[in-house]
Each structure stands twice: as structure tokens, then as C-alpha cells.
Amino acid sequence: MQTLKNILTNVNPLQVHGDLSVSVGSICIDSRRVVSGSLFVAVRGTLADGHGFIGKAIALGATVIVCEILPDELATAITYVQVEDSALATGLLADAFYEHPSSGLQVIGITGTNGKTTTATLLYKLFEALGYKCGLISTVQNHIHTRIVQATHTTPDAVAVHALLSEMADAGCTHVFMEVSSHAVHQHRIAGIKFAGGVFTNITHDHLDYHKTFDEYIRVKKMFFDGLPAGSFALTNADDKRGMVMLQNTRAERCAYSLRTPATVKGKVLENNLTGLVMIVDGLEAHFRMIGTFNAYNLLAVYGTAVLLGEDKMNVLAVLSGLHGAAGRFETIMSPTDKILGIVDYAHTPDALINVLATINQLRTSGQQLITVVGCGGDRDTTKRPVMGQVACEHSDKAILTSDNPRSEDPETILNDMESGLTLAQKRKSLRITDRREAIKVACTLAQPGDIVLIAGKGHEDYQEIKGVKHHFDDREVLTEVFNTLNK
């Protein structure tokens, strides 16, 4: 329980009406979560404006209202705080309410289009193995040391993220590794967090349904590094053509990793096959269980971060060599008898899909057929749909276009969009099977012994969202079931 005066320290309100000594029992941005003694922040969201729920919040027991526009009539016994930006204020209020948890933690934010989850997860696993208690905030799962908390967003809302950080601090965590999405930066979900470092993986066309233009997407990503404090570090991918752009205005120590250009952390791939990677990292040879050039970059980002946090290079490489990546990221499943290699990957952007397919094509033998199953999500950027279809067909022997998470859209409309970019030759090597389970089954049936089946787009997800309803669906489970059925 905190007084309003104490948690307003860094907010700089435009005006206050009411008692500043009132006690605050919780902070809510969702009026449905309000209880007696809550502070309700009216945030303008993408789907709804919290200002329209102020009355409901008061009826449920809110005693403090934080908003950008004051109601025409102010209720008695309620304290109103007017601010310039409610979303920004939410993070600052939550940070103070939970007694500044990030100040006592080494919080590292990882941002970029691809590789965030793998990099954050590997950092969590690495530092836990090095003997630290750590927190993880990621797309797949949140961890408070050994306790798992299910994730709902890549980066939780500002109240939830500070609550998580508080739990991590109370549990004795010293380090926290968190994915930072472009949505989170733009919506101030990371406001109030004191970062010890930031990592940039790469940037490609994605989320243009939200950001509208690629330049805006880049600008928002860069905002994260612009906001890093002096005394922190900013580690970027020097081989990404926009990698150094991210560091132009940062106050943090500037560092880079690379496979191709001079950098603080330099790597070289010696061997890359379906059993793993052999690399030279900072002059030291290391073997890794992970596969592909894209994972070589992830490993360099993890290694560079660990060294910047003061860890011994040899210890880091020794532990990293034994780690696997995140669930649903190039996760392999072998059929029992035909030795068909199934690969489940979260690749849901053209660039990510190209990376995965290029890796498989680089490593497969001339006799191995590659069959790709892929779809596109509904209510998301429609411009990438024809490109996804083209990429799947161009880089596979056969491609099966299927449903992903159609959400509120008609799956057939999405598949029409995917097919619209195909040439006649590409259409001849593709199939259209709307039912995802059936698509996976057909792919496995078409595969000959020793072939490779890639199931792309959903990775770790254990649901399929259709018409707003989430149904249980796990590509890994379905692939395993199909393999077992075919081998009976």
C-alpha cells in the first residue's frame, strides 16, 4: 500500500484535484480489474479508450483516476490526476508503486524483428547455469528463477511488467532478460524500467499493420536505444544494414557483434550442419548444438552480452556449447522408422522464413526433399502474404499453404492473398489445404524416408485462433501424432 503522493514522484502531473495522501492498493489500466482502493489509469488503446471507462472504474471502487482529459463532472471523494500521456505515466506510476524493482536488477532488453526469443531464452539459461537466479520475460514463457509464469504478450503491459520485476527482485533474482517488442516501445510498456543494457538482433519488414511504414518501424525500434541511460550498454548486429543506426543517439556504451565486418565481438562459422555449429568466437573455437547462420548471430549476441556483464569468456562458451534454443525455434522431431526430419519453427515473416529455408537448403543433401507447410495470420499485415507464399514455393520442393491463426478473418481470403503472388510454376509445386492438421498429415505422407518437413509460422504456440476463439493446436504434438500414425 502506497500513498498517491509517493508514487507521483516522477510523473509531473498537469493538475491534481483531490487528496494526495490517499492510499493506493493497486494500479489498473483495465477497469474490469478495479477493486476498492485502486488507482485507474485511463489509457488510449488501439481498440478502446480508457477514458470511456472512468465511471465504471469509480463504481467498482477506484479512488484515484489518472487521465489525459478530465471528466466534465468530478466525483466527490475521488482524486483526479491529469497527465499529458497516460501510457507513459502508467509505467512511471507502476515503477514507484512497486518500489523501483528494476533499480536492483540487471535488466537486459532484446529487440529486433527475429531472434528476440532465442536470444533472451539463451541468456536466461546461460546465467542460470552460471549460478545466478534470473528472470525471463519472453513470447514463450516468463520465468521467475525456476517458476514458470505463462506469457500473454511479447512484452506485458506496464503494470504487469513492473509487477513481474518486483516478484523477480523478491525471489532474489539478479538478472532479467526480456524481449522488447516495437509495440511495447511505442505504447510505453517499458516506461520506468532501468535497463542495464540493450541488444539489437536485426530488422526486416514486419508489423506494418501497426506501424504503417518501415521507416516508422525503424524509428520506434531506435527509440529503445535512444532511451538507454548512461552507464548501460547497447549491443548491435553490425552486419544488419540498420544495426549501427540504432546506436546513433544512445547514451549507452556502444558495442557490436558480427560475422562479416569488424566488431567488438567477432565470430566466424567453421562448420554448419544438421548436428550443430562450429565457430570461432573472439579467437576461441566452440561447438554449439544450435543450427544455422541466424543462430550464429543469436549466439554472438548472447556471448557479447554475457562478456559485457562481466562474465569470463571461457566459462560462457563452455556453458553455451551445451544449450538448446527456445521452444518452437528450429525444433526438430524425427519420425521413428522412416527418419523423416520434422522441423517446427516460429518463422512468420518473409525474412524469417527465408532464413530457415536457406539454412535447411544449405545443410540438406541432394537426395533430400524439402516440403514446407506455412500460413499467415489474420488481422495482421496483409502485404507479406503473397511474399510468404512466394518464399515457401521458391525455396522448397513442395509447399502446402494452410491456415495459421485466422483470428477474425476468413481463412480462404488469407490463402487467396498468399496464392496471389505465385507464378504458374510455383502454383504447380504448391497445394492449398485450409485445415492445418490435414496439411501437416499430407506433407508427411508426401515425404519419403530421409526427407525434411518444415512446419512454419506458429512454433511454440499451442492454440489456433479461429473467429476469436482459441482452440488447442500444437504443431509439435500434431507432427508427432502424424509420424506415429504413419509408422504403425
Secondary structure, 3 states (H helix, E strand, C coil): CEEHHHHCCCCCCCEEECCCCCEECEEECCHHHCCCCEEEECCECCCCEHHHHHHHHHHCCCCEEEECCCCCCCCCCCEEEECCCHHHHHHHHHHHHCCCHHHHCEEEEEECCCCHHHHHHHHHHHHHHCCCCEEEECCCEEEECCEEEECCCCCCCHHHHHHHHHHHHHCCCCEEEEECCHHHHHCCCCCCCCEEEEEECCCCCCCHHHHCCHHHHHHHHHHHHHCCCCCCEEEEECCCCCCCHHHCCCCCEEEEEECCCCCCEEEEEEEEECCEEEEEECCEEEEECCCCHHHHHHHHHHHHHHHHCCCCHHHHHHHHCCCCCCCCCCEEEECCCCCCEEEEECCCCHHHHHHHHHHHHHHCCCCCCEEEEECCCCCCCCCHHHHHHHHHHHCCCEEEECCCCCECCCHHHHHHHHHCCCCHHHHHCEEECCCHHHHHHHHHHHCCCCCEEEEECCCCCCEEEECCEEEECCHHHHHHHHHHHHCC
